[in-house]
Amino acid sequence: MPIIRIEMFEGRDRDQKRKIISEVTDGFCRATGASPESVHVILTDVSQDEWGRGGIAFADRDKS
């Protein structure tokens, strides 16, 4: 049971998330030969206040 976890900034709508799940599943199955039914995709929306790089939250990057 492969589990693919994707963390991304919030803001995508339901149709975009459906497309991400479908295309990631398809790509994984093409690369590995796994059946689509065995692939789990977990999307996690993260606010820019909760994600940082280089010691700066992404929400603050435009301010610096």
BASEDREN-663140 format. One line per field, with one value per residue (C-alpha): x, y, z; residue number from 1. Coordinates in nm, 3 decimals. Layout:
<recs>
xx	[X_...]
yy	[Y_...]
zz	[Z_...]
nr	[NUM_...]
</recs>
This chain:
<recs>
xx	[0.000_0.202_0.121_0.214_0.203_0.196_0.222_0.141_0.023_-0.351_-0.565_-0.635_-0.997_-1.157_-1.120_-0.748_-0.700_-0.886_-0.656_-0.343_-0.460_-0.544_-0.223_0.008_-0.161_-0.132_0.236_0.318_0.139_0.319_0.656_0.601_0.333_0.119_-0.258_-0.438_-0.653_-0.343_-0.216_-0.311_-0.253_-0.277_-0.290_-0.215_-0.288_-0.053_-0.092_0.201_0.219_0.306_0.577_0.915_1.247_1.572_1.428_1.144_0.778_0.654_0.381_0.658_0.878_0.710_0.751_1.130]
yy	[0.000_0.300_0.628_0.952_1.262_1.608_1.921_2.245_2.598_2.622_2.777_2.506_2.420_2.075_2.020_2.104_1.862_1.588_1.642_1.629_1.303_1.150_1.253_1.160_0.820_0.767_0.863_0.638_0.346_0.399_0.411_0.115_-0.104_-0.068_-0.080_0.253_0.097_0.036_0.395_0.640_1.013_1.247_1.621_1.855_2.225_2.445_2.819_3.041_3.135_2.774_2.716_2.875_2.865_3.021_3.120_3.326_3.227_3.245_3.486_3.728_3.688_3.972_4.200_4.168]
zz	[0.000_-0.120_0.052_-0.124_0.097_-0.056_0.155_-0.023_0.041_0.085_-0.187_-0.441_-0.509_-0.504_-0.879_-0.867_-0.578_-0.764_-1.063_-0.844_-0.685_-1.023_-1.200_-0.912_-0.890_-1.266_-1.268_-0.975_-1.138_-1.470_-1.294_-1.062_-1.215_-0.901_-0.932_-0.879_-0.608_-0.395_-0.408_-0.134_-0.188_0.110_0.045_0.333_0.301_0.500_0.551_0.464_0.833_0.915_0.652_0.645_0.465_0.572_0.907_0.755_0.728_0.370_0.486_0.584_0.278_0.084_0.384_0.402]
nr	[1_2_3_4_5_6_7_8_9_10_11_12_13_14_15_16_17_18_19_20_21_22_23_24_25_26_27_28_29_30_31_32_33_34_35_36_37_38_39_40_41_42_43_44_45_46_47_48_49_50_51_52_53_54_55_56_57_58_59_60_61_62_63_64]
</recs>
